[in-house]
Amino acid sequence: MTRIAIIGAGLSGRLLALNLSRQASSAVSILMIDRGDPHYMGPAYSDDADYLLLNVPAGRMGAFSDDPQHFLKWAQQRGARADHWDFLPRRLYRNYVIDLLEEVQHERTDGPQFEYVRGEVTDIETRPSGTTIVGKAGESFVVDKVILALGNFPPRHPPVENRTALESKRYVRNPWYPGVLNSLSRTDTVFLIGTGQTTVDLAVALNKRAHEGQIVAVSRHGVLPLAHRGFESYSSFFEEIENSNRILEIFRIVRKHLERAESMGIDKRAVIDSLRPDTQRLWLRLPTDEKRRFLRHIFRHWEIIRSRIPPESQAIIQMMRASGQLELVAGRIREHDPDRFALYMTARGITNEVYYVGQKMTRVIGTNNVDNAARVCHAPSTAALKKTIGVAATTCSYTDIIDSDLIVLFGSNVANAQPVFMKYLYLARKRGA
């Protein structure tokens, strides 16, 4: 008997197990190991929200390559009003995969043996007689083949020198952590690192929660994935790049066809789609250095065209951007140090609402350096300061202004609102701020 172990029970692991169970004979045993609940299928498919949609039309999401509409037919049999081009909730696809896997296990008597083990793998030992999988609890399994279906690892931390900033409660490394949005108030400002499909999901989720605060997303290019839409097809040109093993050469050929398609009035998405059947073969043949070069320089340009979002999600994103709530920024995070930021609030007639917004802004950044009573002519503040510390002065140090690298002014006439500030502003400007 051939023993196959699949480590990881997310979408990829389950689809692999499903196809093995469907095709293999009783001479095969399948062992699936995952530390999660048997009905947990990775973060993207384990949320029950109906607004988190599949990124591929239902008519193309069949679990079996010979029947791409299998999922659509399954959903229609269960009451879903959908056609080929509809984008259905991911929770429905999770139920579909789990249902098929259970069906294969229980109904096919001549198929392979199947076992699900809830645990965590800590080591794999290879020997001529077989491979031993070692679990965290000390259990071990001897198999012939091991398949790693580990899914996506948690996002990397941003490359900042100040690592203490990453320990702040306001910083969340994994956006898929359960209840990650529950700590936000409706007016909080949210800063997202990245502009890929996860950012789209988070922005849509915030919109569905009636979030009112500003959302800023930053990435190197500041570009979101394109949305699905209908377009004329483009003929495959795989034979032109089939024997190439250099990314630059492949890139030049692809760019040539992108320009050609544009001149013909054909959508650039059609050019990338023409290569879909052959991209795996092309990738597997590339040398490691060329793969790294692709990931470093070209991947994002490729990804925004190839991995698309549902039109429903795009409509929400466009509305949020049009209203000014969602802003995209092209750039890189060089440093994050809350102690290097201060908010100095001073104006004639300033309202409590403005003070409140200022406090919320500093909460996002993670600093307590905010002066809400900066005007020396603010009678109640100066009286209280005089009484408590003996000096009627502002609560901040004006000399900090001189040493500032960047000063952002919100308002109009600084000389009128805070005359004494002007001298320090001049000195800071003279220093090079």
C-alpha positions as CSV (number, residue, x, y, z in Angstrom):
1,M,0.0,0.0,0.0
2,T,1.2,3.5,-0.9
3,R,0.9,5.9,2.1
4,I,0.6,9.6,1.3
5,A,0.6,12.3,3.9
6,I,-0.7,15.8,3.3
7,I,0.5,18.4,5.8
8,G,-2.0,21.2,5.8
9,A,-5.8,21.1,5.5
10,G,-6.4,24.5,3.8
11,L,-8.0,24.8,0.4
12,S,-5.0,23.4,-1.5
13,G,-4.5,20.4,0.8
14,R,-8.2,19.5,0.7
15,L,-8.5,19.8,-3.1
16,L,-5.5,17.6,-3.5
17,A,-6.9,15.0,-1.0
18,L,-10.3,15.2,-2.8
19,N,-8.7,14.5,-6.2
20,L,-6.5,11.7,-4.9
21,S,-9.5,10.1,-3.2
22,R,-11.5,10.3,-6.4
23,Q,-8.8,8.8,-8.6
24,A,-6.7,6.5,-6.5
25,S,-7.5,2.9,-5.7
26,S,-7.8,1.1,-2.3
27,A,-4.1,0.4,-2.5
28,V,-3.5,4.0,-1.4
29,S,-4.0,5.6,2.1
30,I,-4.2,9.3,2.6
31,L,-3.3,11.0,5.9
32,M,-4.1,14.7,6.3
33,I,-2.5,16.5,9.3
34,D,-3.5,20.0,10.4
35,R,-3.6,21.7,13.7
36,G,-6.9,23.4,13.0
37,D,-10.5,22.2,13.3
38,P,-11.6,19.8,10.6
39,H,-14.0,22.4,9.3
40,Y,-11.4,25.2,9.3
41,M,-10.1,25.7,5.8
42,G,-7.6,28.6,6.1
43,P,-8.3,32.3,6.9
44,A,-9.6,33.2,3.5
45,Y,-12.3,30.5,3.5
46,S,-13.3,30.3,7.2
47,D,-15.1,33.7,7.5
48,D,-18.9,33.4,7.2
49,A,-19.4,36.9,5.8
50,D,-21.3,36.9,2.6
51,Y,-19.5,39.9,1.2
52,L,-16.1,38.1,1.1
53,L,-16.4,36.7,-2.4
54,L,-14.5,34.3,-4.5
55,N,-12.0,36.0,-6.9
56,V,-13.0,33.6,-9.8
57,P,-16.4,33.2,-11.4
58,A,-18.5,30.3,-10.1
59,G,-18.5,28.6,-13.5
60,R,-14.7,28.2,-13.3
61,M,-14.4,27.0,-9.7
62,G,-15.1,23.3,-10.1
63,A,-12.9,21.1,-7.9
64,F,-12.2,18.8,-10.8
65,S,-10.3,19.9,-13.9
66,D,-12.6,17.9,-16.2
67,D,-15.7,19.6,-14.9
68,P,-15.1,23.4,-14.2
69,Q,-18.8,24.0,-13.6
70,H,-19.1,21.3,-10.9
71,F,-19.2,23.9,-8.1
72,L,-21.8,26.0,-9.9
73,K,-24.1,23.0,-10.3
74,W,-23.6,22.0,-6.7
75,A,-24.5,25.6,-5.6
76,Q,-27.6,25.7,-7.8
77,Q,-28.8,22.3,-6.5
78,R,-28.7,23.9,-3.0
79,G,-30.8,26.9,-4.0
80,A,-28.2,29.4,-5.1
81,R,-29.4,31.8,-7.8
82,A,-26.2,32.0,-9.8
83,D,-24.9,31.6,-13.3
84,H,-21.4,31.1,-14.8
85,W,-20.1,34.6,-14.2
86,D,-21.4,35.2,-10.7
87,F,-19.0,35.6,-7.8
88,L,-20.3,33.6,-4.8
89,P,-19.3,33.8,-1.1
90,R,-16.2,32.0,-0.1
91,R,-18.0,30.3,2.8
92,L,-20.1,28.5,0.2
93,Y,-17.0,27.2,-1.5
94,R,-15.7,26.0,1.8
95,N,-18.9,24.0,2.4
96,Y,-18.6,22.6,-1.1
97,V,-15.1,21.3,-0.7
98,I,-15.8,19.8,2.8
99,D,-19.1,18.3,1.5
100,L,-17.3,16.6,-1.5
101,L,-14.5,15.3,0.7
102,E,-17.0,13.7,3.2
103,E,-19.0,12.3,0.3
104,V,-15.9,10.6,-1.3
105,Q,-14.8,9.2,2.1
106,H,-18.2,7.7,3.0
107,E,-19.6,6.6,-0.4
108,R,-16.7,5.2,-2.3
109,T,-15.9,1.8,-0.8
110,D,-13.3,0.9,-3.4
111,G,-11.3,4.1,-2.9
112,P,-8.3,4.9,-0.7
113,Q,-8.3,4.9,3.1
114,F,-8.6,8.4,4.5
115,E,-7.6,9.7,7.9
116,Y,-7.6,13.2,9.4
117,V,-5.3,13.9,12.3
118,R,-5.5,17.1,14.3
119,G,-2.0,18.0,15.3
120,E,1.2,20.0,14.5
121,V,4.1,18.6,12.6
122,T,7.5,19.5,14.1
123,D,9.9,17.3,12.1
124,I,10.2,15.1,9.0
125,E,12.8,12.4,8.9
126,T,13.7,10.7,5.6
127,R,15.1,7.2,5.4
128,P,15.3,4.6,2.6
129,S,12.5,2.6,4.2
130,G,10.2,5.6,4.2
131,T,9.6,9.0,5.7
132,T,8.7,9.6,9.4
133,I,6.5,12.5,10.3
134,V,7.0,13.7,13.9
135,G,4.2,15.5,15.7
136,K,4.4,18.1,18.5
137,A,2.7,15.7,21.0
138,G,5.3,13.0,20.3
139,E,3.2,11.0,17.8
140,S,4.9,9.7,14.6
141,F,3.7,8.5,11.2
142,V,5.6,6.5,8.6
143,V,4.6,7.3,5.0
144,D,6.0,6.9,1.5
145,K,5.2,10.4,0.2
146,V,4.8,13.7,2.0
147,I,3.1,16.7,0.4
148,L,3.5,20.2,2.0
149,A,0.3,22.2,1.6
150,L,1.2,24.9,4.1
151,G,-0.7,27.8,2.6
152,N,0.3,31.4,3.2
153,F,2.5,32.3,6.1
154,P,1.7,35.3,8.2
155,P,2.8,38.6,6.6
156,R,6.4,39.8,7.2
157,H,6.9,42.7,9.5
158,P,7.7,46.0,7.7
159,P,11.5,46.6,7.5
160,V,11.8,49.3,10.1
161,E,14.7,49.8,12.4
162,N,12.6,50.6,15.4
163,R,11.3,47.2,16.3
164,T,9.6,48.4,19.5
165,A,7.0,50.0,17.2
166,L,5.9,46.5,16.2
167,E,5.1,45.7,19.8
168,S,2.3,48.3,19.9
169,K,-1.2,47.1,20.4
170,R,-2.2,49.3,17.5
171,Y,0.0,47.2,15.1
172,V,-1.6,44.0,13.8
173,R,0.7,41.7,11.8
174,N,-2.0,39.2,10.7
175,P,-5.1,40.9,9.3
176,W,-6.9,37.5,9.3
177,Y,-6.7,37.1,13.1
178,P,-10.3,36.5,14.4
179,G,-11.9,39.7,15.6
180,V,-9.1,41.9,14.3
181,L,-11.5,44.7,13.4
182,N,-13.5,44.6,16.6
183,S,-11.2,46.9,18.5
184,L,-11.8,49.7,16.0
185,S,-14.3,52.5,16.6
186,R,-16.2,53.7,13.6
187,T,-14.1,56.9,13.3
188,D,-10.6,55.4,13.7
189,T,-8.0,56.0,11.0
190,V,-6.7,52.7,9.6
191,F,-3.3,52.3,7.9
192,L,-2.9,49.3,5.7
193,I,0.5,48.0,4.5
194,G,0.0,46.6,1.0
195,T,-2.6,47.1,-1.8
196,G,-3.3,43.5,-2.8
197,Q,-6.4,41.4,-2.5
198,T,-6.2,41.3,1.3
199,T,-6.4,45.1,1.4
200,V,-9.4,44.9,-0.8
201,D,-11.0,42.4,1.6
202,L,-10.3,44.6,4.6
203,A,-11.6,47.8,2.9
204,V,-14.8,46.0,1.9
205,A,-15.2,44.6,5.4
206,L,-14.7,48.0,7.0
207,N,-17.3,49.4,4.5
208,K,-19.8,46.7,5.5
209,R,-19.2,47.6,9.1
210,A,-20.2,51.2,8.3
211,H,-16.7,52.4,9.2
212,E,-16.4,56.2,8.9
213,G,-12.7,56.8,9.5
214,Q,-10.0,57.4,7.0
215,I,-8.3,54.4,5.4
216,V,-4.8,54.7,3.9
217,A,-3.1,51.9,2.0
218,V,0.5,52.1,1.0
219,S,2.6,49.9,-1.3
220,R,5.6,50.4,-3.6
221,H,3.3,51.1,-6.6
222,G,0.1,52.1,-4.8
223,V,-2.0,50.1,-7.3
224,L,-4.9,47.8,-6.6
225,P,-5.7,44.6,-8.5
226,L,-7.8,44.9,-11.6
227,A,-11.4,43.6,-11.6
228,H,-12.9,40.9,-13.6
229,R,-14.7,42.0,-16.8
230,G,-15.6,40.6,-20.2
231,F,-13.2,41.2,-23.1
232,E,-12.1,39.9,-26.4
233,S,-9.7,37.0,-26.2
234,Y,-6.0,37.2,-27.3
235,S,-4.1,34.4,-29.1
236,S,-1.5,32.6,-27.1
237,F,2.1,33.4,-27.8
238,F,3.6,30.8,-25.5
239,E,5.8,29.4,-28.3
240,E,7.7,32.7,-28.3
241,I,8.8,32.3,-24.7
242,E,8.7,28.5,-24.3
243,N,12.4,28.0,-24.5
244,S,13.5,31.2,-22.7
245,N,15.0,30.9,-19.2
246,R,15.6,34.6,-18.6
247,I,13.0,36.8,-17.1
248,L,14.1,40.0,-18.9
249,E,13.7,38.3,-22.3
250,I,10.2,37.0,-21.3
251,F,9.2,40.3,-19.9
252,R,10.1,42.1,-23.2
253,I,8.0,39.6,-25.2
254,V,5.0,39.9,-22.9
255,R,5.3,43.7,-23.0
256,K,5.4,43.6,-26.8
257,H,2.1,41.8,-26.8
258,L,0.6,44.1,-24.2
259,E,1.4,47.0,-26.5
260,R,0.1,45.1,-29.5
261,A,-3.2,44.3,-27.8
262,E,-3.6,47.9,-26.8
263,S,-3.2,49.0,-30.4
264,M,-5.9,46.5,-31.4
265,G,-8.3,47.7,-28.7
266,I,-8.0,44.4,-26.7
267,D,-7.9,44.5,-22.9
268,K,-4.4,43.7,-21.4
269,R,-6.1,41.1,-19.1
270,A,-6.7,39.0,-22.3
271,V,-2.9,38.9,-22.9
272,I,-2.2,37.5,-19.5
273,D,-5.1,35.0,-19.7
274,S,-3.6,33.6,-23.0
275,L,-0.6,32.4,-20.9
276,R,-2.6,30.9,-18.0
277,P,-2.5,27.2,-19.3
278,D,1.3,27.4,-19.6
279,T,2.6,29.5,-16.7
280,Q,3.3,26.6,-14.4
281,R,5.5,24.9,-17.0
282,L,7.3,28.1,-17.6
283,W,7.9,28.8,-13.9
284,L,9.2,25.4,-13.2
285,R,11.8,25.7,-15.9
286,L,13.2,29.0,-14.7
287,P,16.5,29.0,-12.7
288,T,16.2,30.1,-9.1
289,D,18.0,33.4,-9.7
290,E,15.5,34.3,-12.4
291,K,12.6,33.4,-10.2
292,R,14.0,35.8,-7.5
293,R,14.4,38.5,-10.2
294,F,10.8,38.0,-11.2
295,L,9.5,38.2,-7.6
296,R,11.6,41.3,-6.9
297,H,10.9,43.4,-10.0
298,I,8.0,42.1,-12.0
299,F,5.7,40.1,-9.8
300,R,3.5,43.0,-8.6
301,H,2.9,44.2,-12.2
302,W,1.9,40.7,-13.2
303,E,-0.2,40.1,-10.1
304,I,-2.5,43.1,-10.5
305,I,-3.5,41.9,-13.9
306,R,-3.7,38.2,-13.3
307,S,-5.2,37.9,-9.8
308,R,-8.4,40.0,-10.1
309,I,-11.1,41.0,-7.7
310,P,-14.9,40.6,-8.2
311,P,-16.8,43.5,-9.8
312,E,-18.8,43.9,-6.6
313,S,-15.7,44.5,-4.6
314,Q,-14.4,47.0,-7.2
315,A,-17.7,49.0,-7.0
316,I,-17.2,49.4,-3.2
317,I,-13.6,50.4,-3.6
318,Q,-14.4,52.9,-6.2
319,M,-17.1,54.5,-4.0
320,M,-14.7,54.7,-1.0
321,R,-12.0,56.3,-3.2
322,A,-14.4,58.8,-4.7
323,S,-15.6,59.9,-1.3
324,G,-12.0,60.4,-0.1
325,Q,-12.3,57.7,2.6
326,L,-9.8,55.4,1.0
327,E,-6.5,56.7,-0.2
328,L,-3.7,54.8,-2.0
329,V,-0.1,55.9,-1.5
330,A,2.9,54.7,-3.5
331,G,5.9,54.5,-1.3
332,R,7.9,52.5,1.3
333,I,7.8,52.5,5.0
334,R,11.3,53.5,6.2
335,E,10.6,54.1,9.9
336,H,7.8,54.1,12.4
337,D,8.7,55.8,15.7
338,P,5.7,57.2,17.6
339,D,8.0,59.3,19.9
340,R,9.2,61.2,16.9
341,F,5.7,62.6,16.2
342,A,3.8,65.3,18.0
343,L,0.6,67.1,17.4
344,Y,0.4,70.8,18.5
345,M,-3.1,72.2,18.3
346,T,-3.7,75.9,18.4
347,A,-6.3,78.1,16.8
348,R,-8.8,80.8,17.6
349,G,-12.2,79.3,17.9
350,I,-11.0,75.7,17.7
351,T,-13.8,73.3,18.5
352,N,-14.0,70.3,20.8
353,E,-14.6,68.1,17.7
354,V,-11.2,69.2,16.3
355,Y,-9.5,68.3,19.5
356,Y,-11.3,64.9,19.4
357,V,-10.1,64.2,15.9
358,G,-6.6,65.1,16.9
359,Q,-6.6,62.6,19.7
360,K,-7.9,59.9,17.4
361,M,-5.1,60.6,14.9
362,T,-2.4,60.3,17.6
363,R,-4.0,57.0,18.8
364,V,-3.5,55.5,15.3
365,I,0.1,56.6,15.2
366,G,0.7,55.4,18.8
367,T,2.0,58.5,20.6
368,N,0.9,60.6,23.6
369,N,2.7,63.6,22.2
370,V,-0.4,65.8,21.7
371,D,-0.9,69.3,23.1
372,N,-4.6,70.2,23.2
373,A,-4.3,73.5,25.0
374,A,-1.4,75.2,23.2
375,R,-2.6,78.8,23.1
376,V,-1.2,81.0,25.8
377,C,-4.3,83.1,25.6
378,H,-6.5,80.1,26.5
379,A,-7.6,81.6,29.8
380,P,-8.8,78.5,31.7
381,S,-5.6,76.6,30.8
382,T,-3.2,79.3,31.7
383,A,-5.0,79.9,35.0
384,A,-4.9,76.2,35.8
385,L,-1.2,76.0,34.9
386,K,-0.4,79.1,37.0
387,K,-2.2,77.6,40.0
388,T,-0.6,74.1,39.7
389,I,2.9,74.6,38.5
390,G,3.4,78.3,39.0
391,V,4.0,79.1,35.4
392,A,1.4,80.1,32.8
393,A,3.0,78.5,29.7
394,T,2.2,76.0,27.1
395,T,2.5,72.3,28.0
396,C,4.9,71.5,25.1
397,S,8.5,72.8,24.5
398,Y,8.8,75.2,21.7
399,T,12.5,74.2,21.2
400,D,11.2,70.8,19.9
401,I,9.9,72.7,16.9
402,I,13.5,73.9,16.0
403,D,14.8,70.3,15.8
404,S,11.9,69.0,13.8
405,D,12.6,67.4,10.4
406,L,9.0,67.9,9.0
407,I,6.3,70.4,10.0
408,V,2.8,70.0,8.5
409,L,0.5,73.0,9.0
410,F,-3.3,72.5,9.0
411,G,-5.1,75.9,8.8
412,S,-4.3,79.3,7.4
413,N,-2.8,82.2,9.3
414,V,-0.2,80.9,11.8
415,A,1.1,84.4,12.6
416,N,-2.4,85.4,13.7
417,A,-3.4,82.2,15.5
418,Q,-0.1,81.7,17.3
419,P,2.3,84.6,16.9
420,V,5.0,83.2,19.2
421,F,5.2,80.1,17.1
422,M,6.5,82.0,14.1
423,K,10.0,82.6,15.6
424,Y,10.5,78.9,16.1
425,L,9.0,78.0,12.8
426,Y,11.6,80.4,11.2
427,L,14.4,78.9,13.1
428,A,13.3,75.3,12.1
429,R,13.1,76.4,8.4
430,K,16.6,78.0,8.7
431,R,17.9,74.7,10.1
432,G,16.6,72.8,7.1
433,A,13.2,71.5,8.2
